[in-house]
Amino acid sequence: MADSLQIPWPSLDAPYVDEFGCIDQDIHETAGEVWRWAARYAIATLGDEASGQLALKKVCAKITEKRAAGSIRIDNLRAYIQTAFKHEVLAQLKRNRSVDLDLSSESVSDYALDIDQKILVEQILARMNSEDRRITELLILGYSFEEIAKKDGKRSNVIRSRHSKLLKRIKEELNVANLL
C-alpha cells in the first residue's frame, strides 16, 4: 500500500544528469506523479522498491534522450512513462533470470502477449527451479507431458502432477504478492 513505500521520489528544480543520463524536468515531475504506482508495481514484480526507482530513472533518461533526438512524439507523457516502465521491468526480470536451456527465447517471446502478460510469465518462470522451468518452456513450445517424460525417462503422470502442484503454489504466491 502507498504508505508502506520507503523511498521517496527525489525533487529537483531544473533538468539534471542522472547516472543514466540527462533527465528533463517535466519528465522527472511526471515520473514523480507515477512513482507511487511504480513503486508498488516494482515491489510486486521485482520484489524491490529500489530496483523500481532505478528502472524509472533509467526510463526517464531514455525518454529525455529520445525526445531530444526527435525520435519520439509523446501525446500522454504519464501513460508513456508507465508503459516504458513496464517494458523496463520486463527487461530487468529477463536479466535476473538465467536460462539453463539451449532453446531460443525468441520462440517464446514471439507470442502476441501484451506487456502485463509477459511480466506475469517472467514472474512465474522466476519462481521455478531450472528443471521446472525447462519442462514449462517445453510445454509452451508444444511438447506433451508424454513426450517430455519419454525424453527424461520418467512417467508422464508424475511430471504432470508435479507441474500442476508447482503452478498452484506459484499462483498462490503471486496472488499474495499482488495484494501488496
Secondary structure, DSSP 8 states (H G I E B T S, - for coil): -GGG--S-----SS-EEETTEEE-HHHHHHHHHHHHHHHHHHHHHTS-HHHHHHHHHHHHHHHHHHHHTT----S-HHHHHHHHHHHHHHHHHHHH------S-HHHHHTS---HHHHHHHHHHHHTS-HHHHHHHHHHHTT--HHHHHHHHTS-HHHHHHHHHHHHHHHHHHHHHHTT-
